[in-house]
Amino acid sequence: MKALLDTHVLLWWATAGGTRVSQRARDVIADGSTIGLVGAASLYEIAVKARIGRIELPADAEEYLPRLLRRHSFGVLPVDEAHALRAGTLPLIHRDPWDRLLVAQAQVENLPIITADPAIGQYDVEVIW
C-alpha cells in the first residue's frame, strides 16, 4: 500500500518516536509493506515555516529533510500539472494551500492520506488516523 503523509504527521513521526501519531496511523506507517510518501509541497511548507520561525528543525531544512526522508525510507511525491489544477478547483473546505495540494495529490493518485486534520476528511479522500 502507498500512503501520503500530511506535513504534521511527518514532523510528529520524526520526533518523540511518533507518539503523537495515532496507533492506527503508526501501524500503517511502520508496516513494511507500506510505501510512505511525502508531498513535495510538505517539504516546501516545512522549509518556509522553519525560515520564518514557526517551527524549529534540528538542522537547516535542506540538510535535515532529505536525511529524514532517507532515515524513514519515505519517498517524495512531486507536484505535477494534474495535482496543481485539481488543487485549484477543489471546494474551499480547507483554505490552507499546502493541505489543498495534498488533497489534490491524494485524489489524482488515488492515495489515502495519513492525517489528524478533520477538514481533510471532508474531501473525497480516504483518511487514515
Stockholm file with secondary structure:
# STOCKHOLM 1.0

chainA/1-129         MKALLDTHVLLWWATAGGTRVSQRARDVIADGSTIGLVGAASLYEIAVKARIGRIELPADAEEYLPRLLRRHSFGVLPVDEAHALRAGTLPLIHRDPWDRLLVAQAQVENLPIITADPAIGQYDVEVIW
#=GR chainA/1-129 SS CEEEECHHHHHHHHSGGGTTSCHHHHHHHHSTTCEEEEEHHHHHHHHHHHHTTSSCCSSCHHHHHHHHHHHHTCEEECCCHHHHHHHHHSCTTCCCHHHHHHHHHHHHHTCCEECCCTTGGGSSSCEEC
#=GC SS_cons         CEEEECHHHHHHHHSGGGTTSCHHHHHHHHSTTCEEEEEHHHHHHHHHHHHTTSSCCSSCHHHHHHHHHHHHTCEEECCCHHHHHHHHHSCTTCCCHHHHHHHHHHHHHTCCEECCCTTGGGSSSCEEC
//
